[in-house]
Amino acid sequence: MSTNSNPARPVVCSEKLQKSVTAPGGTLTILQHLSLELFPGEALAILGASGSGKSTLLGLLAGLDLATAGEIRLFDQPLGSLDEDQRADLRAGRVGFVFQSFQLLPGMTALENVMLPLELSHHPDPAAGARETLNQVGLAQRLGHYPSQLSGGEQQRVAIARAFATHPEILFADEPTGSLDQVTGSHISDLLFRLREESGAALLLVTHDQRLAARCNRRLLLENGQLSALA
């Protein structure tokens, strides 16, 4: 485990995590004996080359996939003992996601995309909550637009609004600026970290962008299936 002076319990942690898959040449081990902790309000960046397993690790920690061995605890709940529905219930309203490919539903407007997690977490007024959050990201005039009618930067702002709409305790971000040009990516990065600071959410960010990672409290390098600290 990492050493951290924070006396609070970690919002997510792993112990001796391993992930292996069956490949044509035999078993491929992607992650091995991997341990980490992320504490409330902390921003942690995990760097690594393409194919190093960063997205796999994020998916495991969020309970979107299951580990081959080891333990993951999210909000102090062991994910390995929960089924898919129970893991989804655990995430509802407490976990936000931002992906490189935006992952917006094409048949829904910006407003409807942001309303969705609010509805799933039984918000009393999903439409009002979604409007408020879209206003925070500067899209008050784009509520009725579909993803295909928005630029890449606008789509990612909708995705960020969706992630923060429920005031999550932890945000998982997978290459959030990876599909954007440098200028747009810089604006999205500023927005992401501003909202994170305002909300107090913990952030687990996987990226290969050193500048983005430098904005986090801690940085770890994922290489050969294991993590090591970066200065």
C-alpha positions in Angstrom: 0.0 0.0 0.0 1.1 3.6 -0.5 2.1 5.6 2.5 -0.3 8.5 3.1 -0.7 10.6 6.2 -4.5 11.1 5.6 -6.2 9.5 8.6 -9.5 9.0 6.7 -10.4 5.7 5.1 -9.6 5.5 1.4 -12.6 5.9 -1.0 -11.0 3.1 -3.1 -8.1 0.8 -2.5 -6.7 -2.4 -3.9 -4.5 -5.1 -2.4 -2.3 -7.5 -4.4 -4.6 -6.9 -7.4 -4.1 -9.1 -10.4 -5.8 -9.2 -13.8 -5.1 -11.9 -16.4 -6.8 -12.7 -19.7 -6.6 -15.7 -22.0 -4.7 -14.8 -25.2 -3.8 -16.9 -28.3 -0.4 -17.6 -26.9 -1.6 -18.4 -23.5 -2.4 -16.4 -20.4 -1.6 -12.7 -20.5 -1.1 -11.0 -17.2 -2.0 -7.3 -17.4 -1.7 -6.3 -13.8 0.1 -8.1 -11.0 0.4 -7.7 -7.2 -0.8 -4.1 -7.6 -1.8 -2.1 -4.5 -3.0 1.5 -4.2 -5.1 3.8 -2.1 -7.0 7.0 -3.0 -8.2 9.2 -0.2 -11.2 11.6 0.1 -10.5 14.8 -1.8 -7.2 13.5 -3.3 -6.3 13.7 -7.0 -4.2 10.8 -8.2 -2.8 10.4 -11.7 -1.7 7.1 -13.1 0.6 7.4 -16.1 1.7 4.8 -18.5 2.2 4.0 -22.2 -0.6 2.9 -24.4 -1.4 -0.7 -23.7 0.1 -0.6 -20.2 -3.3 -1.5 -18.5 -4.3 2.0 -17.3 -7.9 1.7 -18.5 -8.1 -1.9 -17.3 -7.0 -0.8 -13.8 -9.6 2.0 -13.8 -12.4 -0.3 -14.8 -11.4 -2.8 -12.0 -11.3 -0.1 -9.4 -14.7 1.3 -10.4 -16.2 -2.2 -10.4 -16.9 -2.3 -14.1 -14.8 -5.4 -14.4 -13.7 -8.1 -12.0 -10.1 -8.9 -10.9 -8.5 -12.3 -11.4 -7.0 -12.1 -7.8 -6.6 -9.7 -5.0 -9.1 -7.4 -3.3 -10.6 -4.0 -4.3 -12.7 -2.0 -1.8 -14.8 0.9 -3.0 -16.4 2.9 -0.2 -15.1 0.2 2.1 -17.1 -2.5 0.3 -15.2 -5.5 -1.2 -16.2 -5.5 -4.9 -15.4 -9.2 -5.3 -18.3 -10.1 -3.0 -20.9 -8.0 -4.9 -22.8 -9.0 -8.1 -23.1 -6.6 -11.1 -26.3 -5.0 -9.8 -24.9 -4.5 -6.3 -21.8 -2.8 -7.8 -24.0 -0.5 -9.9 -26.1 0.3 -6.8 -22.9 1.1 -4.9 -21.7 3.5 -7.6 -25.1 5.2 -8.1 -24.9 8.9 -7.1 -21.4 8.4 -5.6 -19.2 7.7 -8.6 -18.7 9.8 -11.8 -17.0 8.9 -15.0 -15.3 10.9 -17.8 -14.1 8.9 -20.8 -11.9 9.8 -23.8 -14.7 8.9 -26.2 -17.3 10.9 -24.2 -19.7 8.0 -24.0 -22.8 10.2 -24.5 -26.0 8.5 -25.6 -26.6 9.8 -29.2 -30.4 9.6 -29.0 -30.5 11.9 -26.0 -30.0 15.7 -25.8 -27.3 17.3 -23.7 -29.9 17.9 -21.0 -31.2 14.3 -21.1 -27.7 12.8 -21.0 -27.0 14.8 -17.8 -30.4 14.0 -16.3 -29.8 10.2 -16.6 -27.5 9.7 -13.6 -29.7 12.0 -11.5 -32.7 9.9 -12.4 -30.8 6.7 -11.5 -29.9 8.2 -8.1 -33.5 9.3 -7.5 -32.8 13.1 -7.6 -36.0 15.0 -6.7 -35.7 17.2 -9.8 -33.4 15.7 -12.5 -34.1 18.4 -15.1 -33.3 21.3 -12.7 -30.1 19.6 -11.5 -29.0 18.9 -15.1 -29.7 22.5 -16.2 -27.7 23.8 -13.2 -24.7 21.6 -13.9 -24.7 22.3 -17.7 -24.8 26.0 -16.8 -21.7 25.5 -14.7 -19.8 24.1 -17.7 -21.0 26.9 -20.0 -23.6 25.0 -22.0 -26.8 26.7 -20.9 -27.6 27.5 -24.6 -27.0 23.9 -25.8 -29.5 22.0 -23.6 -31.6 20.7 -26.5 -28.7 19.7 -28.8 -27.8 16.1 -29.5 -24.2 14.9 -29.3 -23.8 14.9 -33.1 -24.6 18.7 -33.1 -21.9 19.4 -30.6 -18.1 19.8 -31.0 -15.7 17.5 -29.3 -15.0 20.0 -26.6 -18.7 20.6 -26.1 -19.4 16.8 -25.9 -16.7 16.5 -23.2 -18.2 19.3 -21.3 -21.5 17.5 -21.3 -19.7 14.4 -20.1 -18.1 16.3 -17.3 -21.5 17.8 -16.4 -22.9 14.3 -16.3 -20.1 13.1 -14.1 -20.5 15.9 -11.6 -24.3 16.3 -11.6 -24.8 13.9 -8.7 -22.0 15.5 -6.6 -20.0 12.2 -6.6 -17.4 11.3 -3.9 -15.0 10.0 -6.5 -14.5 10.7 -10.2 -12.8 8.2 -12.5 -11.3 9.9 -15.6 -9.9 7.9 -18.5 -7.8 10.1 -20.9 -10.3 12.9 -20.6 -8.4 15.1 -23.0 -7.1 12.4 -25.3 -9.5 13.0 -28.2 -9.2 16.8 -28.1 -6.8 19.3 -29.7 -4.3 20.9 -27.3 -6.2 24.2 -26.8 -9.6 22.5 -26.3 -7.9 19.9 -24.1 -6.4 22.7 -21.9 -9.8 24.2 -21.4 -11.4 20.9 -20.5 -8.5 20.2 -18.1 -9.1 23.6 -16.4 -12.9 22.8 -16.2 -12.3 19.3 -14.8 -10.0 20.5 -12.0 -12.1 23.6 -11.2 -15.2 21.4 -10.6 -13.2 18.8 -8.7 -11.9 21.5 -6.4 -15.3 23.0 -5.9 -16.9 19.7 -5.2 -14.2 18.1 -3.1 -14.5 14.9 -5.0 -11.5 12.5 -5.1 -10.1 12.0 -8.6 -8.5 9.0 -10.2 -7.1 10.0 -13.5 -5.4 7.7 -16.0 -3.5 9.5 -18.8 -0.3 9.7 -20.8 -0.3 13.5 -20.6 2.4 14.7 -18.2 0.9 18.2 -18.0 -2.5 16.9 -17.0 -0.9 14.5 -14.4 1.1 17.3 -12.9 -2.1 18.9 -11.7 -2.7 16.0 -9.3 -1.5 15.5 -5.8 0.2 12.3 -6.6 1.5 10.5 -9.7 2.1 6.8 -10.2 3.6 5.1 -13.2 2.0 1.8 -14.4 4.7 -0.3 -16.1 5.0 -4.1 -16.5 1.7 -4.5 -14.6 3.0 -2.7 -11.5 2.9 0.8 -10.0 5.7 2.9 -8.9 5.7 6.5 -7.5 6.8 9.5 -9.6 8.2 12.7 -8.1 
